[in-house]
């Protein structure tokens, strides 16, 4: 097993995000962004919330999409409300975000961060002070009650998938991975904290993972596409 390290491209001072590989639940690490493209039954970066786009709901949908601009530093409570947000369509890990407990810019203020390819979900807490986003697509507010049509396959570099909405629970297989570059992660929330990770790993060759219905999200980066086994 190895370590997955990512350099935070959006930071003035380089910050490294590390996913600690462990077979045990609750292992340390950072979880990150997700979404994905695909065909047919593949999970897509298009979030299937089931929100109607006609009548008066159209305006609400537009406001939802523009919840947080992809570039900026926002004060929680005034600039951005606590809640869960989603960004999609990001490429090459160029999207960087962070949650901070103050605006000092010092390392000790950092609560969680990640570089994102594909899609990311992040929960901003009322106790957070600053949310920073750099080089990301705009963030939309996520309705926790939103329903989708869960897919049975997903883009191996799609980022973060919401279980039960983007991707169906079950056992998935990814093949053709080389040099431990494939990283996957099962999480219980979108806090991206040390206690968020249920299990994770870096993989060479074939990876087989069972996503539980009780999992909140599944993250995958630099892996071969996942298909339900």
C-alpha positions in Angstrom: 0.0 0.0 0.0 1.2 3.5 -0.6 0.3 7.1 -0.1 -1.6 9.4 -2.5 -0.3 13.0 -2.3 -1.6 16.0 -4.2 -0.1 19.4 -4.3 -2.7 22.2 -3.7 -2.2 24.3 -6.9 -4.4 27.1 -5.7 -2.5 27.9 -2.5 0.1 30.6 -2.3 2.1 28.3 -0.2 2.0 24.7 -1.4 -0.3 22.5 0.7 -0.2 18.8 0.3 -3.4 16.7 0.6 -2.7 13.2 1.6 -5.0 10.1 1.5 -3.6 7.6 4.0 -4.0 4.1 2.7 -5.5 1.6 5.2 -7.7 -1.4 5.1 -9.3 -0.3 8.4 -12.3 2.0 8.8 -11.7 5.5 10.0 -8.1 5.7 8.6 -6.6 9.1 8.3 -6.7 11.0 5.0 -8.5 13.5 2.9 -11.3 12.8 0.5 -11.9 14.8 -2.5 -14.0 15.7 -5.6 -16.1 13.5 -7.8 -18.5 13.2 -10.6 -17.8 11.5 -13.9 -18.7 11.1 -17.5 -20.0 8.0 -19.2 -22.4 6.4 -21.6 -25.6 4.5 -21.0 -25.7 3.4 -17.4 -22.5 5.1 -16.5 -22.6 7.7 -13.7 -22.5 11.2 -15.2 -21.1 14.5 -14.0 -24.7 15.8 -14.6 -26.3 15.6 -11.1 -29.7 13.9 -11.4 -31.7 15.9 -8.8 -35.1 15.4 -10.4 -35.7 19.2 -10.2 -38.1 20.4 -12.8 -36.8 23.2 -15.1 -40.2 24.6 -16.1 -42.5 27.1 -14.3 -41.3 28.8 -11.2 -38.7 26.2 -10.3 -36.5 27.3 -13.2 -35.5 30.5 -11.4 -34.8 28.6 -8.2 -32.6 26.1 -10.2 -30.6 29.0 -11.7 -30.0 30.5 -8.2 -29.0 27.1 -6.9 -26.3 26.7 -9.6 -24.7 30.0 -8.8 -24.4 29.4 -5.0 -20.6 29.9 -5.0 -18.4 31.2 -7.8 -15.5 28.9 -8.6 -12.9 31.5 -7.7 -12.8 33.4 -4.4 -12.5 33.4 -0.7 -15.9 33.5 1.2 -16.8 34.1 4.8 -19.1 31.4 6.1 -22.4 32.8 7.3 -22.3 36.0 5.3 -20.9 35.2 1.8 -21.8 31.5 1.9 -24.3 29.6 3.9 -23.4 26.3 5.7 -24.5 23.3 3.7 -23.3 20.8 1.0 -22.1 22.1 -2.4 -21.1 20.4 -5.6 -18.7 21.4 -8.4 -18.5 19.3 -11.7 -16.6 19.3 -15.0 -13.2 20.1 -13.5 -10.1 18.7 -15.3 -6.4 17.9 -14.5 -6.7 18.6 -10.7 -6.7 22.3 -11.4 -9.7 23.0 -9.1 -8.5 23.6 -5.5 -10.7 24.2 -2.5 -10.3 24.5 1.2 -12.2 24.9 4.5 -10.5 27.1 7.1 -11.2 27.9 10.8 -10.0 31.5 10.4 -8.7 33.9 7.7 -5.0 33.9 8.9 -3.9 31.9 5.9 -1.7 29.8 8.1 -1.4 26.1 8.0 -3.0 25.7 11.4 -6.2 27.3 10.1 -6.7 24.6 7.5 -9.6 22.2 8.2 -9.7 20.3 4.9 -8.7 20.8 1.2 -8.3 19.0 -2.1 -7.4 19.2 -5.7 -10.2 18.1 -7.9 -10.6 16.3 -11.2 -14.2 15.7 -12.2 -16.7 16.4 -9.4 -16.4 17.2 -5.8 -18.9 17.5 -3.0 -18.0 19.6 0.1 -20.0 20.2 3.3 -19.3 23.7 4.7 -20.1 23.7 8.4 -21.5 26.6 10.5 -18.3 26.5 12.6 -16.1 27.1 9.5 -15.0 30.7 8.9 -13.6 30.7 5.4 -14.3 28.7 2.2 -11.8 29.1 -0.6 -12.2 28.0 -4.2 -9.6 28.4 -6.9 -9.8 27.3 -10.6 -13.1 25.4 -10.0 -16.3 25.4 -11.9 -19.1 27.2 -10.0 -20.5 25.4 -6.9 -24.2 24.5 -6.7 -26.1 23.9 -3.5 -27.1 20.2 -3.0 -30.5 19.3 -1.8 -29.9 16.3 0.6 -33.3 14.9 -0.3 -32.6 15.0 -4.1 -33.1 11.8 -5.9 -31.4 10.5 -9.0 -31.1 7.4 -11.2 -28.1 5.7 -9.8 -25.7 4.2 -12.4 -24.0 0.8 -12.4 -20.7 2.0 -13.8 -18.5 5.2 -13.4 -15.6 7.1 -14.8 -12.5 5.9 -13.0 -11.2 9.5 -12.9 -14.6 11.1 -12.2 -13.9 12.2 -8.7 -16.7 11.9 -6.1 -20.0 10.1 -6.6 -23.0 10.4 -4.2 -24.1 6.9 -3.3 -27.8 6.2 -4.1 -28.0 9.3 -6.3 -25.0 9.2 -8.8 -24.0 5.6 -8.3 -25.8 2.5 -7.0 -24.4 0.5 -4.1 -22.8 -2.8 -4.9 -19.5 -4.5 -5.8 -17.5 -2.8 -8.5 -14.3 -3.7 -10.4 -11.7 -1.6 -12.1 -9.0 -3.1 -14.3 -5.7 -2.2 -15.9 -4.4 0.1 -13.2 -0.6 0.7 -13.1 2.0 1.9 -10.5 -0.5 2.4 -7.6 -1.9 5.4 -9.5 -5.5 4.3 -9.0 -6.9 5.8 -5.7 -10.4 5.0 -4.4 -12.1 6.0 -1.2 -15.4 5.2 0.6 -16.6 8.0 2.9 -19.4 8.6 5.4 -19.8 12.4 4.6 -18.4 15.2 2.6 -16.5 16.9 5.4 -13.2 15.7 4.0 -11.9 15.4 7.6 -9.7 12.7 9.2 -12.8 10.8 10.3 -14.6 10.9 7.0 -12.9 8.0 5.4 -14.4 4.5 5.9 -11.8 2.8 3.7 -9.3 3.7 0.9 -6.5 2.3 -1.1 -4.0 2.8 -3.9 -4.2 0.0 -6.5 -2.1 -1.6 -9.2 -3.8 -4.1 -11.5 -7.4 -5.0 -10.7 -9.4 -3.3 -7.9 -12.6 -4.7 -6.4 -14.6 -2.6 -4.0 -18.0 -3.1 -2.4 -19.9 0.2 -1.9 -22.4 -0.1 0.9 -25.9 1.5 0.8 -24.9 3.3 4.1 -21.8 4.9 2.4 -22.3 8.6 1.6 -19.8 9.0 -1.2 -17.3 7.1 -3.3 -14.2 8.8 -4.7 -12.1 7.6 -7.6 -9.1 9.2 -9.2 -6.7 7.9 -12.0 -8.4 4.5 -12.1 -9.8 2.4 -14.9 -13.5 2.7 -15.3 -15.5 0.9 -12.6 -18.2 -1.6 -13.6 -20.6 -3.4 -11.3 -19.3 -7.0 -10.9 
